[in-house]
Amino acid sequence: MLSNTSKYAIRAVIYLALHAEKDKKIGIKQISKDLGIPTPFLGKILQTLAKHKVLSSTKGPHGGFGMGKEPDEVSLIDIVDIIDGRDLFTKCLIRLDDCNEKEPCSMHSRYAEIRQNLFKLFENQKISDLVDEIRDKKSNL
Protein backbone atom coordinates (compact mmCIF):
# COMPACT_ATOMS: atom_id res chain seq x y z
CA MET A 1 0.00 0.00 0.00
CA LEU A 2 2.89 2.35 0.68
CA SER A 3 5.06 3.53 -2.17
CA ASN A 4 8.64 2.30 -2.29
CA THR A 5 9.70 5.89 -1.70
CA SER A 6 7.81 6.01 1.61
CA LYS A 7 9.15 2.61 2.62
CA TYR A 8 12.73 3.72 1.88
CA ALA A 9 12.16 6.97 3.77
CA ILE A 10 10.87 5.15 6.85
CA ARG A 11 13.77 2.68 6.76
CA ALA A 12 16.30 5.51 6.37
CA VAL A 13 14.86 7.47 9.30
CA ILE A 14 14.89 4.37 11.51
CA TYR A 15 18.48 3.65 10.40
CA LEU A 16 19.60 7.18 11.26
CA ALA A 17 17.80 7.08 14.59
CA LEU A 18 19.64 3.83 15.36
CA HIS A 19 23.11 4.84 14.18
CA ALA A 20 23.61 8.59 13.98
CA GLU A 21 25.12 10.32 16.96
CA LYS A 22 24.34 13.91 17.88
CA ASP A 23 27.38 15.57 16.31
CA LYS A 24 28.29 12.76 13.91
CA LYS A 25 26.58 12.43 10.55
CA ILE A 26 26.41 9.34 8.37
CA GLY A 27 27.31 9.67 4.71
CA ILE A 28 24.79 8.83 2.04
CA LYS A 29 26.99 6.13 0.50
CA GLN A 30 27.13 4.28 3.82
CA ILE A 31 23.36 4.54 4.33
CA SER A 32 22.74 3.43 0.75
CA LYS A 33 25.06 0.44 1.11
CA ASP A 34 23.67 -0.67 4.47
CA LEU A 35 20.03 -0.38 3.38
CA GLY A 36 20.45 -1.55 -0.21
CA ILE A 37 18.83 1.58 -1.64
CA PRO A 38 20.24 3.22 -4.81
CA THR A 39 22.28 6.26 -3.77
CA PRO A 40 20.74 8.86 -6.15
CA PHE A 41 17.20 7.84 -5.19
CA LEU A 42 18.05 7.81 -1.49
CA GLY A 43 19.69 11.23 -1.82
CA LYS A 44 16.46 12.78 -3.08
CA ILE A 45 14.49 11.17 -0.27
CA LEU A 46 16.89 12.30 2.45
CA GLN A 47 17.07 15.85 1.09
CA THR A 48 13.26 16.04 1.13
CA LEU A 49 13.19 14.87 4.75
CA ALA A 50 15.94 17.34 5.65
CA LYS A 51 14.01 20.15 3.97
CA HIS A 52 11.11 19.34 6.32
CA LYS A 53 13.47 19.20 9.34
CA VAL A 54 12.91 15.51 10.09
CA LEU A 55 16.58 14.99 9.26
CA SER A 56 19.56 17.28 9.39
CA SER A 57 22.21 17.37 6.72
CA THR A 58 25.73 18.72 6.57
CA LYS A 59 27.72 19.17 3.37
CA GLY A 60 31.41 18.61 3.00
CA PRO A 61 33.98 15.89 3.63
CA HIS A 62 32.65 15.12 7.11
CA GLY A 63 29.05 15.72 6.10
CA GLY A 64 26.11 13.43 5.97
CA PHE A 65 22.73 12.99 7.56
CA GLY A 66 21.45 12.73 11.10
CA MET A 67 18.18 13.17 12.91
CA GLY A 68 16.74 16.68 12.77
CA LYS A 69 14.13 15.85 15.40
CA GLU A 70 14.13 13.45 18.29
CA PRO A 71 12.86 9.98 17.26
CA ASP A 72 9.96 10.27 19.72
CA GLU A 73 8.81 13.41 17.89
CA VAL A 74 8.53 11.69 14.50
CA SER A 75 5.64 9.39 13.64
CA LEU A 76 5.21 7.28 10.53
CA ILE A 77 2.45 9.62 9.33
CA ASP A 78 4.93 12.52 9.39
CA ILE A 79 7.19 10.69 6.95
CA VAL A 80 4.44 9.38 4.67
CA ASP A 81 2.80 12.80 4.59
CA ILE A 82 6.06 14.44 3.45
CA ILE A 83 6.83 11.81 0.82
CA ASP A 84 3.43 10.79 -0.58
CA GLY A 85 0.79 12.92 1.08
CA ARG A 86 -2.28 11.46 2.75
CA ASP A 87 -4.14 10.00 -0.21
CA LEU A 88 -3.66 6.50 1.20
CA PHE A 89 -5.67 7.58 4.24
CA THR A 90 -8.27 9.76 2.54
CA LYS A 91 -9.01 8.26 -0.89
CA CYS A 92 -10.98 5.17 -1.78
CA LEU A 93 -9.58 2.21 -3.68
CA ILE A 94 -11.76 2.23 -6.78
CA ARG A 95 -13.05 5.75 -7.41
CA LEU A 96 -10.32 7.94 -6.01
CA ASP A 97 -11.65 11.43 -6.61
CA ASP A 98 -15.42 11.26 -6.53
CA CYS A 99 -16.14 8.53 -3.99
CA ASN A 100 -18.15 9.79 -1.02
CA GLU A 101 -20.80 8.76 1.50
CA LYS A 102 -23.69 9.79 -0.77
CA GLU A 103 -22.31 8.05 -3.85
CA PRO A 104 -19.93 5.39 -2.54
CA CYS A 105 -17.95 2.97 -4.66
CA SER A 106 -18.39 -0.75 -4.08
CA MET A 107 -15.42 -0.84 -1.67
CA HIS A 108 -16.18 2.38 0.20
CA SER A 109 -17.73 1.02 3.39
CA ARG A 110 -15.29 -1.90 3.68
CA TYR A 111 -12.20 0.22 3.09
CA ALA A 112 -13.21 3.19 5.26
CA GLU A 113 -12.59 1.38 8.55
CA ILE A 114 -9.30 -0.07 7.36
CA ARG A 115 -8.20 3.37 6.16
CA GLN A 116 -9.08 4.93 9.54
CA ASN A 117 -7.29 2.20 11.50
CA LEU A 118 -4.23 2.47 9.30
CA PHE A 119 -4.14 6.24 9.80
CA LYS A 120 -4.33 5.80 13.59
CA LEU A 121 -1.51 3.25 13.48
CA PHE A 122 0.73 5.53 11.43
CA GLU A 123 -0.16 8.54 13.57
CA ASN A 124 0.62 6.76 16.85
CA GLN A 125 3.70 4.80 15.74
CA LYS A 126 6.79 6.78 16.68
CA ILE A 127 10.23 6.14 15.22
CA SER A 128 11.55 5.76 18.77
CA ASP A 129 9.19 2.80 19.36
CA LEU A 130 10.50 1.03 16.26
CA VAL A 131 14.11 1.74 17.23
CA ASP A 132 13.46 0.32 20.72
CA GLU A 133 12.02 -2.87 19.22
CA ILE A 134 15.07 -3.30 17.00
CA ARG A 135 17.45 -2.69 19.90
CA ASP A 136 15.51 -5.18 22.02
CA LYS A 137 15.83 -7.68 19.14
CA LYS A 138 12.06 -7.96 18.79
CA SER A 139 12.26 -6.95 15.12
CA ASN A 140 14.70 -6.07 12.36
CA LEU A 141 15.24 -3.05 10.15
Phi and psi in radians as a Rosetta constraint file:
Dihedral C 1 N 2 CA 2 C 2 CIRCULARHARMONIC -1.439 0.35
Dihedral N 2 CA 2 C 2 N 3 CIRCULARHARMONIC 2.591 0.35
Dihedral C 2 N 3 CA 3 C 3 CIRCULARHARMONIC -1.213 0.35
Dihedral N 3 CA 3 C 3 N 4 CIRCULARHARMONIC 2.749 0.35
Dihedral C 3 N 4 CA 4 C 4 CIRCULARHARMONIC -1.044 0.35
Dihedral N 4 CA 4 C 4 N 5 CIRCULARHARMONIC -0.592 0.35
Dihedral C 4 N 5 CA 5 C 5 CIRCULARHARMONIC -1.075 0.35
Dihedral N 5 CA 5 C 5 N 6 CIRCULARHARMONIC -0.788 0.35
Dihedral C 5 N 6 CA 6 C 6 CIRCULARHARMONIC -1.135 0.35
Dihedral N 6 CA 6 C 6 N 7 CIRCULARHARMONIC -0.718 0.35
Dihedral C 6 N 7 CA 7 C 7 CIRCULARHARMONIC -1.073 0.35
Dihedral N 7 CA 7 C 7 N 8 CIRCULARHARMONIC -0.795 0.35
Dihedral C 7 N 8 CA 8 C 8 CIRCULARHARMONIC -1.095 0.35
Dihedral N 8 CA 8 C 8 N 9 CIRCULARHARMONIC -0.712 0.35
Dihedral C 8 N 9 CA 9 C 9 CIRCULARHARMONIC -1.092 0.35
Dihedral N 9 CA 9 C 9 N 10 CIRCULARHARMONIC -0.792 0.35
Dihedral C 9 N 10 CA 10 C 10 CIRCULARHARMONIC -1.090 0.35
Dihedral N 10 CA 10 C 10 N 11 CIRCULARHARMONIC -0.810 0.35
Dihedral C 10 N 11 CA 11 C 11 CIRCULARHARMONIC -1.056 0.35
Dihedral N 11 CA 11 C 11 N 12 CIRCULARHARMONIC -0.724 0.35
Dihedral C 11 N 12 CA 12 C 12 CIRCULARHARMONIC -1.150 0.35
Dihedral N 12 CA 12 C 12 N 13 CIRCULARHARMONIC -0.709 0.35
Dihedral C 12 N 13 CA 13 C 13 CIRCULARHARMONIC -1.157 0.35
Dihedral N 13 CA 13 C 13 N 14 CIRCULARHARMONIC -0.749 0.35
Dihedral C 13 N 14 CA 14 C 14 CIRCULARHARMONIC -1.069 0.35
Dihedral N 14 CA 14 C 14 N 15 CIRCULARHARMONIC -0.786 0.35
Dihedral C 14 N 15 CA 15 C 15 CIRCULARHARMONIC -0.986 0.35
Dihedral N 15 CA 15 C 15 N 16 CIRCULARHARMONIC -0.849 0.35
Dihedral C 15 N 16 CA 16 C 16 CIRCULARHARMONIC -1.155 0.35
Dihedral N 16 CA 16 C 16 N 17 CIRCULARHARMONIC -0.645 0.35
Dihedral C 16 N 17 CA 17 C 17 CIRCULARHARMONIC -1.136 0.35
Dihedral N 17 CA 17 C 17 N 18 CIRCULARHARMONIC -0.570 0.35
Dihedral C 17 N 18 CA 18 C 18 CIRCULARHARMONIC -1.313 0.35
Dihedral N 18 CA 18 C 18 N 19 CIRCULARHARMONIC -0.679 0.35
Dihedral C 18 N 19 CA 19 C 19 CIRCULARHARMONIC -1.958 0.35
Dihedral N 19 CA 19 C 19 N 20 CIRCULARHARMONIC -0.486 0.35
Dihedral C 19 N 20 CA 20 C 20 CIRCULARHARMONIC -1.355 0.35
Dihedral N 20 CA 20 C 20 N 21 CIRCULARHARMONIC 2.364 0.35
Dihedral C 20 N 21 CA 21 C 21 CIRCULARHARMONIC -1.710 0.35
Dihedral N 21 CA 21 C 21 N 22 CIRCULARHARMONIC 2.878 0.35
Dihedral C 21 N 22 CA 22 C 22 CIRCULARHARMONIC -0.895 0.35
Dihedral N 22 CA 22 C 22 N 23 CIRCULARHARMONIC -0.910 0.35
Dihedral C 22 N 23 CA 23 C 23 CIRCULARHARMONIC -1.752 0.35
Dihedral N 23 CA 23 C 23 N 24 CIRCULARHARMONIC -0.002 0.35
Dihedral C 23 N 24 CA 24 C 24 CIRCULARHARMONIC -1.918 0.35
Dihedral N 24 CA 24 C 24 N 25 CIRCULARHARMONIC 2.247 0.35
Dihedral C 24 N 25 CA 25 C 25 CIRCULARHARMONIC -1.777 0.35
Dihedral N 25 CA 25 C 25 N 26 CIRCULARHARMONIC 2.753 0.35
Dihedral C 25 N 26 CA 26 C 26 CIRCULARHARMONIC -1.924 0.35
Dihedral N 26 CA 26 C 26 N 27 CIRCULARHARMONIC 2.282 0.35
Dihedral C 26 N 27 CA 27 C 27 CIRCULARHARMONIC -1.209 0.35
Dihedral N 27 CA 27 C 27 N 28 CIRCULARHARMONIC 2.657 0.35
Dihedral C 27 N 28 CA 28 C 28 CIRCULARHARMONIC -1.104 0.35
Dihedral N 28 CA 28 C 28 N 29 CIRCULARHARMONIC -0.605 0.35
Dihedral C 28 N 29 CA 29 C 29 CIRCULARHARMONIC -1.124 0.35
Dihedral N 29 CA 29 C 29 N 30 CIRCULARHARMONIC -0.677 0.35
Dihedral C 29 N 30 CA 30 C 30 CIRCULARHARMONIC -1.169 0.35
Dihedral N 30 CA 30 C 30 N 31 CIRCULARHARMONIC -0.776 0.35
Dihedral C 30 N 31 CA 31 C 31 CIRCULARHARMONIC -1.079 0.35
Dihedral N 31 CA 31 C 31 N 32 CIRCULARHARMONIC -0.806 0.35
Dihedral C 31 N 32 CA 32 C 32 CIRCULARHARMONIC -1.031 0.35
Dihedral N 32 CA 32 C 32 N 33 CIRCULARHARMONIC -0.799 0.35
Dihedral C 32 N 33 CA 33 C 33 CIRCULARHARMONIC -1.113 0.35
Dihedral N 33 CA 33 C 33 N 34 CIRCULARHARMONIC -0.840 0.35
Dihedral C 33 N 34 CA 34 C 34 CIRCULARHARMONIC -1.157 0.35
Dihedral N 34 CA 34 C 34 N 35 CIRCULARHARMONIC -0.578 0.35
Dihedral C 34 N 35 CA 35 C 35 CIRCULARHARMONIC -1.703 0.35
Dihedral N 35 CA 35 C 35 N 36 CIRCULARHARMONIC -0.172 0.35
Dihedral C 35 N 36 CA 36 C 36 CIRCULARHARMONIC 1.191 0.35
Dihedral N 36 CA 36 C 36 N 37 CIRCULARHARMONIC 0.649 0.35
Dihedral C 36 N 37 CA 37 C 37 CIRCULARHARMONIC -1.986 0.35
Dihedral N 37 CA 37 C 37 N 38 CIRCULARHARMONIC 2.307 0.35
Dihedral C 37 N 38 CA 38 C 38 CIRCULARHARMONIC -0.944 0.35
Dihedral N 38 CA 38 C 38 N 39 CIRCULARHARMONIC 2.311 0.35
Dihedral C 38 N 39 CA 39 C 39 CIRCULARHARMONIC -0.988 0.35
Dihedral N 39 CA 39 C 39 N 40 CIRCULARHARMONIC -0.848 0.35
Dihedral C 39 N 40 CA 40 C 40 CIRCULARHARMONIC -1.081 0.35
Dihedral N 40 CA 40 C 40 N 41 CIRCULARHARMONIC -0.699 0.35
Dihedral C 40 N 41 CA 41 C 41 CIRCULARHARMONIC -1.147 0.35
Dihedral N 41 CA 41 C 41 N 42 CIRCULARHARMONIC -0.797 0.35
Dihedral C 41 N 42 CA 42 C 42 CIRCULARHARMONIC -1.083 0.35
Dihedral N 42 CA 42 C 42 N 43 CIRCULARHARMONIC -0.680 0.35
Dihedral C 42 N 43 CA 43 C 43 CIRCULARHARMONIC -1.002 0.35
Dihedral N 43 CA 43 C 43 N 44 CIRCULARHARMONIC -0.766 0.35
Dihedral C 43 N 44 CA 44 C 44 CIRCULARHARMONIC -1.117 0.35
Dihedral N 44 CA 44 C 44 N 45 CIRCULARHARMONIC -0.723 0.35
Dihedral C 44 N 45 CA 45 C 45 CIRCULARHARMONIC -1.103 0.35
Dihedral N 45 CA 45 C 45 N 46 CIRCULARHARMONIC -0.858 0.35
Dihedral C 45 N 46 CA 46 C 46 CIRCULARHARMONIC -1.147 0.35
Dihedral N 46 CA 46 C 46 N 47 CIRCULARHARMONIC -0.655 0.35
Dihedral C 46 N 47 CA 47 C 47 CIRCULARHARMONIC -1.125 0.35
Dihedral N 47 CA 47 C 47 N 48 CIRCULARHARMONIC -0.686 0.35
Dihedral C 47 N 48 CA 48 C 48 CIRCULARHARMONIC -1.088 0.35
Dihedral N 48 CA 48 C 48 N 49 CIRCULARHARMONIC -0.780 0.35
Dihedral C 48 N 49 CA 49 C 49 CIRCULARHARMONIC -1.168 0.35
Dihedral N 49 CA 49 C 49 N 50 CIRCULARHARMONIC -0.598 0.35
Dihedral C 49 N 50 CA 50 C 50 CIRCULARHARMONIC -1.213 0.35
Dihedral N 50 CA 50 C 50 N 51 CIRCULARHARMONIC -0.669 0.35
Dihedral C 50 N 51 CA 51 C 51 CIRCULARHARMONIC -1.037 0.35
Dihedral N 51 CA 51 C 51 N 52 CIRCULARHARMONIC -0.591 0.35
Dihedral C 51 N 52 CA 52 C 52 CIRCULARHARMONIC -1.636 0.35
Dihedral N 52 CA 52 C 52 N 53 CIRCULARHARMONIC 0.180 0.35
Dihedral C 52 N 53 CA 53 C 53 CIRCULARHARMONIC 1.243 0.35
Dihedral N 53 CA 53 C 53 N 54 CIRCULARHARMONIC 0.160 0.35
Dihedral C 53 N 54 CA 54 C 54 CIRCULARHARMONIC -1.219 0.35
Dihedral N 54 CA 54 C 54 N 55 CIRCULARHARMONIC -0.687 0.35
Dihedral C 54 N 55 CA 55 C 55 CIRCULARHARMONIC -2.007 0.35
Dihedral N 55 CA 55 C 55 N 56 CIRCULARHARMONIC 2.847 0.35
Dihedral C 55 N 56 CA 56 C 56 CIRCULARHARMONIC -2.024 0.35
Dihedral N 56 CA 56 C 56 N 57 CIRCULARHARMONIC 2.630 0.35
Dihedral C 56 N 57 CA 57 C 57 CIRCULARHARMONIC -2.375 0.35
Dihedral N 57 CA 57 C 57 N 58 CIRCULARHARMONIC 2.566 0.35
Dihedral C 57 N 58 CA 58 C 58 CIRCULARHARMONIC -2.280 0.35
Dihedral N 58 CA 58 C 58 N 59 CIRCULARHARMONIC 2.310 0.35
Dihedral C 58 N 59 CA 59 C 59 CIRCULARHARMONIC -1.567 0.35
Dihedral N 59 CA 59 C 59 N 60 CIRCULARHARMONIC 2.839 0.35
Dihedral C 59 N 60 CA 60 C 60 CIRCULARHARMONIC 1.923 0.35
Dihedral N 60 CA 60 C 60 N 61 CIRCULARHARMONIC -3.133 0.35
Dihedral C 60 N 61 CA 61 C 61 CIRCULARHARMONIC -1.109 0.35
Dihedral N 61 CA 61 C 61 N 62 CIRCULARHARMONIC -0.493 0.35
Dihedral C 61 N 62 CA 62 C 62 CIRCULARHARMONIC -1.891 0.35
Dihedral N 62 CA 62 C 62 N 63 CIRCULARHARMONIC 0.364 0.35
Dihedral C 62 N 63 CA 63 C 63 CIRCULARHARMONIC -1.442 0.35
Dihedral N 63 CA 63 C 63 N 64 CIRCULARHARMONIC -3.091 0.35
Dihedral C 63 N 64 CA 64 C 64 CIRCULARHARMONIC 2.648 0.35
Dihedral N 64 CA 64 C 64 N 65 CIRCULARHARMONIC -2.742 0.35
Dihedral C 64 N 65 CA 65 C 65 CIRCULARHARMONIC -2.144 0.35
Dihedral N 65 CA 65 C 65 N 66 CIRCULARHARMONIC 2.613 0.35
Dihedral C 65 N 66 CA 66 C 66 CIRCULARHARMONIC -2.580 0.35
Dihedral N 66 CA 66 C 66 N 67 CIRCULARHARMONIC -3.096 0.35
Dihedral C 66 N 67 CA 67 C 67 CIRCULARHARMONIC -1.331 0.35
Dihedral N 67 CA 67 C 67 N 68 CIRCULARHARMONIC 2.329 0.35
Dihedral C 67 N 68 CA 68 C 68 CIRCULARHARMONIC -1.589 0.35
Dihedral N 68 CA 68 C 68 N 69 CIRCULARHARMONIC -0.415 0.35
Dihedral C 68 N 69 CA 69 C 69 CIRCULARHARMONIC -2.219 0.35
Dihedral N 69 CA 69 C 69 N 70 CIRCULARHARMONIC 2.833 0.35
Dihedral C 69 N 70 CA 70 C 70 CIRCULARHARMONIC -1.191 0.35
Dihedral N 70 CA 70 C 70 N 71 CIRCULARHARMONIC 2.500 0.35
Dihedral C 70 N 71 CA 71 C 71 CIRCULARHARMONIC -0.998 0.35
Dihedral N 71 CA 71 C 71 N 72 CIRCULARHARMONIC -0.469 0.35
Dihedral C 71 N 72 CA 72 C 72 CIRCULARHARMONIC -1.420 0.35
Dihedral N 72 CA 72 C 72 N 73 CIRCULARHARMONIC -0.032 0.35
Dihedral C 72 N 73 CA 73 C 73 CIRCULARHARMONIC -1.767 0.35
Dihedral N 73 CA 73 C 73 N 74 CIRCULARHARMONIC -0.052 0.35
Dihedral C 73 N 74 CA 74 C 74 CIRCULARHARMONIC -2.035 0.35
Dihedral N 74 CA 74 C 74 N 75 CIRCULARHARMONIC 2.128 0.35
Dihedral C 74 N 75 CA 75 C 75 CIRCULARHARMONIC -1.843 0.35
Dihedral N 75 CA 75 C 75 N 76 CIRCULARHARMONIC 2.878 0.35
Dihedral C 75 N 76 CA 76 C 76 CIRCULARHARMONIC -1.043 0.35
Dihedral N 76 CA 76 C 76 N 77 CIRCULARHARMONIC -0.627 0.35
Dihedral C 76 N 77 CA 77 C 77 CIRCULARHARMONIC -1.109 0.35
Dihedral N 77 CA 77 C 77 N 78 CIRCULARHARMONIC -0.585 0.35
Dihedral C 77 N 78 CA 78 C 78 CIRCULARHARMONIC -1.033 0.35
Dihedral N 78 CA 78 C 78 N 79 CIRCULARHARMONIC -0.778 0.35
Dihedral C 78 N 79 CA 79 C 79 CIRCULARHARMONIC -1.233 0.35
Dihedral N 79 CA 79 C 79 N 80 CIRCULARHARMONIC -0.836 0.35
Dihedral C 79 N 80 CA 80 C 80 CIRCULARHARMONIC -1.093 0.35
Dihedral N 80 CA 80 C 80 N 81 CIRCULARHARMONIC -0.692 0.35
Dihedral C 80 N 81 CA 81 C 81 CIRCULARHARMONIC -1.069 0.35
Dihedral N 81 CA 81 C 81 N 82 CIRCULARHARMONIC -0.738 0.35
Dihedral C 81 N 82 CA 82 C 82 CIRCULARHARMONIC -1.158 0.35
Dihedral N 82 CA 82 C 82 N 83 CIRCULARHARMONIC -0.753 0.35
Dihedral C 82 N 83 CA 83 C 83 CIRCULARHARMONIC -1.419 0.35
Dihedral N 83 CA 83 C 83 N 84 CIRCULARHARMONIC -0.862 0.35
Dihedral C 83 N 84 CA 84 C 84 CIRCULARHARMONIC -2.072 0.35
Dihedral N 84 CA 84 C 84 N 85 CIRCULARHARMONIC -0.195 0.35
Dihedral C 84 N 85 CA 85 C 85 CIRCULARHARMONIC 1.444 0.35
Dihedral N 85 CA 85 C 85 N 86 CIRCULARHARMONIC -2.970 0.35
Dihedral C 85 N 86 CA 86 C 86 CIRCULARHARMONIC -1.885 0.35
Dihedral N 86 CA 86 C 86 N 87 CIRCULARHARMONIC 0.301 0.35
Dihedral C 86 N 87 CA 87 C 87 CIRCULARHARMONIC -0.956 0.35
Dihedral N 87 CA 87 C 87 N 88 CIRCULARHARMONIC -0.681 0.35
Dihedral C 87 N 88 CA 88 C 88 CIRCULARHARMONIC -0.960 0.35
Dihedral N 88 CA 88 C 88 N 89 CIRCULARHARMONIC -0.560 0.35
Dihedral C 88 N 89 CA 89 C 89 CIRCULARHARMONIC -1.740 0.35
Dihedral N 89 CA 89 C 89 N 90 CIRCULARHARMONIC -0.115 0.35
Dihedral C 89 N 90 CA 90 C 90 CIRCULARHARMONIC -2.144 0.35
Dihedral N 90 CA 90 C 90 N 91 CIRCULARHARMONIC -0.373 0.35
Dihedral C 90 N 91 CA 91 C 91 CIRCULARHARMONIC -1.775 0.35
Dihedral N 91 CA 91 C 91 N 92 CIRCULARHARMONIC 2.679 0.35
Dihedral C 91 N 92 CA 92 C 92 CIRCULARHARMONIC -1.433 0.35
Dihedral N 92 CA 92 C 92 N 93 CIRCULARHARMONIC 3.014 0.35
Dihedral C 92 N 93 CA 93 C 93 CIRCULARHARMONIC -1.435 0.35
Dihedral N 93 CA 93 C 93 N 94 CIRCULARHARMONIC -0.602 0.35
Dihedral C 93 N 94 CA 94 C 94 CIRCULARHARMONIC -1.751 0.35
Dihedral N 94 CA 94 C 94 N 95 CIRCULARHARMONIC -0.999 0.35
Dihedral C 94 N 95 CA 95 C 95 CIRCULARHARMONIC -1.866 0.35
Dihedral N 95 CA 95 C 95 N 96 CIRCULARHARMONIC 1.685 0.35
Dihedral C 95 N 96 CA 96 C 96 CIRCULARHARMONIC -1.180 0.35
Dihedral N 96 CA 96 C 96 N 97 CIRCULARHARMONIC -0.765 0.35
Dihedral C 96 N 97 CA 97 C 97 CIRCULARHARMONIC -1.631 0.35
Dihedral N 97 CA 97 C 97 N 98 CIRCULARHARMONIC -0.562 0.35
Dihedral C 97 N 98 CA 98 C 98 CIRCULARHARMONIC -1.997 0.35
Dihedral N 98 CA 98 C 98 N 99 CIRCULARHARMONIC 0.255 0.35
Dihedral C 98 N 99 CA 99 C 99 CIRCULARHARMONIC -1.389 0.35
Dihedral N 99 CA 99 C 99 N 100 CIRCULARHARMONIC 2.336 0.35
Dihedral C 99 N 100 CA 100 C 100 CIRCULARHARMONIC -2.720 0.35
Dihedral N 100 CA 100 C 100 N 101 CIRCULARHARMONIC 3.091 0.35
Dihedral C 100 N 101 CA 101 C 101 CIRCULARHARMONIC -1.107 0.35
Dihedral N 101 CA 101 C 101 N 102 CIRCULARHARMONIC -0.627 0.35
Dihedral C 101 N 102 CA 102 C 102 CIRCULARHARMONIC -1.298 0.35
Dihedral N 102 CA 102 C 102 N 103 CIRCULARHARMONIC -0.655 0.35
Dihedral C 102 N 103 CA 103 C 103 CIRCULARHARMONIC -2.254 0.35
Dihedral N 103 CA 103 C 103 N 104 CIRCULARHARMONIC 1.250 0.35
Dihedral C 103 N 104 CA 104 C 104 CIRCULARHARMONIC -1.346 0.35
Dihedral N 104 CA 104 C 104 N 105 CIRCULARHARMONIC 2.666 0.35
Dihedral C 104 N 105 CA 105 C 105 CIRCULARHARMONIC -1.380 0.35
Dihedral N 105 CA 105 C 105 N 106 CIRCULARHARMONIC 3.029 0.35
Dihedral C 105 N 106 CA 106 C 106 CIRCULARHARMONIC -1.167 0.35
Dihedral N 106 CA 106 C 106 N 107 CIRCULARHARMONIC -0.312 0.35
Dihedral C 106 N 107 CA 107 C 107 CIRCULARHARMONIC -1.781 0.35
Dihedral N 107 CA 107 C 107 N 108 CIRCULARHARMONIC -0.069 0.35
Dihedral C 107 N 108 CA 108 C 108 CIRCULARHARMONIC -0.925 0.35
Dihedral N 108 CA 108 C 108 N 109 CIRCULARHARMONIC -0.967 0.35
Dihedral C 108 N 109 CA 109 C 109 CIRCULARHARMONIC -1.193 0.35
Dihedral N 109 CA 109 C 109 N 110 CIRCULARHARMONIC -0.601 0.35
Dihedral C 109 N 110 CA 110 C 110 CIRCULARHARMONIC -1.272 0.35
Dihedral N 110 CA 110 C 110 N 111 CIRCULARHARMONIC -0.626 0.35
Dihedral C 110 N 111 CA 111 C 111 CIRCULARHARMONIC -1.472 0.35
Dihedral N 111 CA 111 C 111 N 112 CIRCULARHARMONIC -0.423 0.35
Dihedral C 111 N 112 CA 112 C 112 CIRCULARHARMONIC -1.012 0.35
Dihedral N 112 CA 112 C 112 N 113 CIRCULARHARMONIC -0.809 0.35
Dihedral C 112 N 113 CA 113 C 113 CIRCULARHARMONIC -1.167 0.35
Dihedral N 113 CA 113 C 113 N 114 CIRCULARHARMONIC -0.724 0.35
Dihedral C 113 N 114 CA 114 C 114 CIRCULARHARMONIC -1.075 0.35
Dihedral N 114 CA 114 C 114 N 115 CIRCULARHARMONIC -0.790 0.35
Dihedral C 114 N 115 CA 115 C 115 CIRCULARHARMONIC -1.047 0.35
Dihedral N 115 CA 115 C 115 N 116 CIRCULARHARMONIC -0.761 0.35
Dihedral C 115 N 116 CA 116 C 116 CIRCULARHARMONIC -1.149 0.35
Dihedral N 116 CA 116 C 116 N 117 CIRCULARHARMONIC -0.763 0.35
Dihedral C 116 N 117 CA 117 C 117 CIRCULARHARMONIC -1.136 0.35
Dihedral N 117 CA 117 C 117 N 118 CIRCULARHARMONIC -0.696 0.35
Dihedral C 117 N 118 CA 118 C 118 CIRCULARHARMONIC -1.121 0.35
Dihedral N 118 CA 118 C 118 N 119 CIRCULARHARMONIC -0.723 0.35
Dihedral C 118 N 119 CA 119 C 119 CIRCULARHARMONIC -1.061 0.35
Dihedral N 119 CA 119 C 119 N 120 CIRCULARHARMONIC -0.794 0.35
Dihedral C 119 N 120 CA 120 C 120 CIRCULARHARMONIC -1.054 0.35
Dihedral N 120 CA 120 C 120 N 121 CIRCULARHARMONIC -0.746 0.35
Dihedral C 120 N 121 CA 121 C 121 CIRCULARHARMONIC -1.040 0.35
Dihedral N 121 CA 121 C 121 N 122 CIRCULARHARMONIC -0.862 0.35
Dihedral C 121 N 122 CA 122 C 122 CIRCULARHARMONIC -1.172 0.35
Dihedral N 122 CA 122 C 122 N 123 CIRCULARHARMONIC -0.585 0.35
Dihedral C 122 N 123 CA 123 C 123 CIRCULARHARMONIC -1.227 0.35
Dihedral N 123 CA 123 C 123 N 124 CIRCULARHARMONIC -0.649 0.35
Dihedral C 123 N 124 CA 124 C 124 CIRCULARHARMONIC -1.566 0.35
Dihedral N 124 CA 124 C 124 N 125 CIRCULARHARMONIC -0.309 0.35
Dihedral C 124 N 125 CA 125 C 125 CIRCULARHARMONIC -1.456 0.35
Dihedral N 125 CA 125 C 125 N 126 CIRCULARHARMONIC 1.903 0.35
Dihedral C 125 N 126 CA 126 C 126 CIRCULARHARMONIC -1.570 0.35
Dihedral N 126 CA 126 C 126 N 127 CIRCULARHARMONIC 2.615 0.35
Dihedral C 126 N 127 CA 127 C 127 CIRCULARHARMONIC -1.028 0.35
Dihedral N 127 CA 127 C 127 N 128 CIRCULARHARMONIC -0.657 0.35
Dihedral C 127 N 128 CA 128 C 128 CIRCULARHARMONIC -1.050 0.35
Dihedral N 128 CA 128 C 128 N 129 CIRCULARHARMONIC -0.636 0.35
Dihedral C 128 N 129 CA 129 C 129 CIRCULARHARMONIC -1.118 0.35
Dihedral N 129 CA 129 C 129 N 130 CIRCULARHARMONIC -0.745 0.35
Dihedral C 129 N 130 CA 130 C 130 CIRCULARHARMONIC -1.183 0.35
Dihedral N 130 CA 130 C 130 N 131 CIRCULARHARMONIC -0.691 0.35
Dihedral C 130 N 131 CA 131 C 131 CIRCULARHARMONIC -1.087 0.35
Dihedral N 131 CA 131 C 131 N 132 CIRCULARHARMONIC -0.765 0.35
Dihedral C 131 N 132 CA 132 C 132 CIRCULARHARMONIC -1.059 0.35
Dihedral N 132 CA 132 C 132 N 133 CIRCULARHARMONIC -0.721 0.35
Dihedral C 132 N 133 CA 133 C 133 CIRCULARHARMONIC -1.102 0.35
Dihedral N 133 CA 133 C 133 N 134 CIRCULARHARMONIC -0.710 0.35
Dihedral C 133 N 134 CA 134 C 134 CIRCULARHARMONIC -1.163 0.35
Dihedral N 134 CA 134 C 134 N 135 CIRCULARHARMONIC -0.773 0.35
Dihedral C 134 N 135 CA 135 C 135 CIRCULARHARMONIC -1.126 0.35
Dihedral N 135 CA 135 C 135 N 136 CIRCULARHARMONIC -0.579 0.35
Dihedral C 135 N 136 CA 136 C 136 CIRCULARHARMONIC -1.458 0.35
Dihedral N 136 CA 136 C 136 N 137 CIRCULARHARMONIC 0.076 0.35
Dihedral C 136 N 137 CA 137 C 137 CIRCULARHARMONIC 1.108 0.35
Dihedral N 137 CA 137 C 137 N 138 CIRCULARHARMONIC 0.476 0.35
Dihedral C 137 N 138 CA 138 C 138 CIRCULARHARMONIC -1.536 0.35
Dihedral N 138 CA 138 C 138 N 139 CIRCULARHARMONIC -0.299 0.35
Dihedral C 138 N 139 CA 139 C 139 CIRCULARHARMONIC -2.728 0.35
Dihedral N 139 CA 139 C 139 N 140 CIRCULARHARMONIC 3.030 0.35
Dihedral C 139 N 140 CA 140 C 140 CIRCULARHARMONIC -2.085 0.35
Dihedral N 140 CA 140 C 140 N 141 CIRCULARHARMONIC 2.818 0.35
